[in-house]
Amino acid sequence: MKRTALYLRCSSRDQIQHGFSIPDQLARLRSEARAAGERIAAEFIDQARSGTSAAKRIDYQNLLAAARRRDFERVRFESVDRGHRNDLERRQFEAEMAALGIDVVYSGEPEKQAPQ
């Protein structure tokens, strides 16, 4: 059973009205992880945080630290833009996760992966 981390971010009231509230994301990600037979090891939540700079998001930084400790084998995001609005940061994150042997899943994306 894979240990999985969930990362959630919501930055505006508009996103809440369109189904990206923290409770909405949490319910979808938990459900998907359980359906895949995964054990949720950690949940990281950045409420009311812009996605433009990962360095300014406290729980994103906590996610990185936990990944480096190898606290989980998979991390799930609702979609690419919930984790990263900066493509360079996204690619660096994905490369580091690959080097650590951690799968990255973007649940709301086709094929569950980031667009190329």
N, C-alpha and C positions, 0 to 999 in steps of 0.2 A: 504494500500500500504506500503510494507516494505521499510524502509530506508536502503540503501545498500552502503557499502564502497567497493572500488576496490583497490587492492594492486598489483603493478607491479614492477618487477625487471628484469634488464638485466645487465649482467656482462661482456660480451665479444663480439667481432666482429663476432665470429663464431655463437653465439646465434642469432645475428641479421640476418645472412644469412640463418638461419634455421627457420625463422618465429617467433622468440621470441623478435623482436624489441619492443620497448615501443609502437609505433603506432599500430603494429599488435596486441599486447596484449590488448591494450586499446579498439580497435575496437571490438574484440571478446567479451571482458567482458561487454562492454556497451550494445552490441547487446543482449547478453544473459540476462542481468539484465532487459532490456526493455521488452524482450519477456516474462519474468516471471512476468511482471507487477510491477517491483520494481522502486523506485525513487532513483537515485544515489545521495547520500548525501555527499560523499567525495571520492577523488582519491588520493592515496598515491603512489609515484613513487620514487624508488631508482635506478638511472641510474649509470651504471659502478660500481656496488657494489657487492662484493662477498657474497654468501649466507651462508658462513660457520659460521658467527657470527652475530646474529640479533642485538646484542648490538652496533655494529658499523654502523648500517644502520639508518640514521636520520629519514626517513619517516616511517620506520617500528616502530620506537619508537613513532612517532606521531600517528600512527595507534593505538598502545596500549593505549596511553593517551586518544584518542577519544573514544575508546571502553569503557574505564573505566568511561568516562563521559556519556556513553550510547547515543552517537551521532548517532548510527545506530543499526539495529537489525540483519543484515547479512553482512558478508564480503566475497568477492569473490577473488580467486587467479586463475591465469591461470593453475597452477598445483602445486603439493606439493613442488617441488624443486624451484619454483619461490618464495615461501615464506620461505621455510626451507630446509637447507641442513643438519642440525643437528637434528636427530630424537628426542633426549631428548627435545630440544627447541620446536620442533613441538608439541610434546605431552603436554608440559607445556602450550603452547599457546592455544591449543584446550581445555584443561581443564579449563583455565581461561575464555575463551570465553563461554564455556558451563555454568560455574558458573554465568556469566553475562547475560545469556539468548540470546547469539548471535550465530546465525547459521554460520558455516564455510563451504564454498563451494569451491571445487577445480575443476574448470570447465573442465580441460583437463584429469581428472582421470575417470576411469570407476565408475559409480554410483555417480559421483561428490563428492566423499569422499576420504579421505586418505587411502592408503593401510594399512591393519592391521599389 
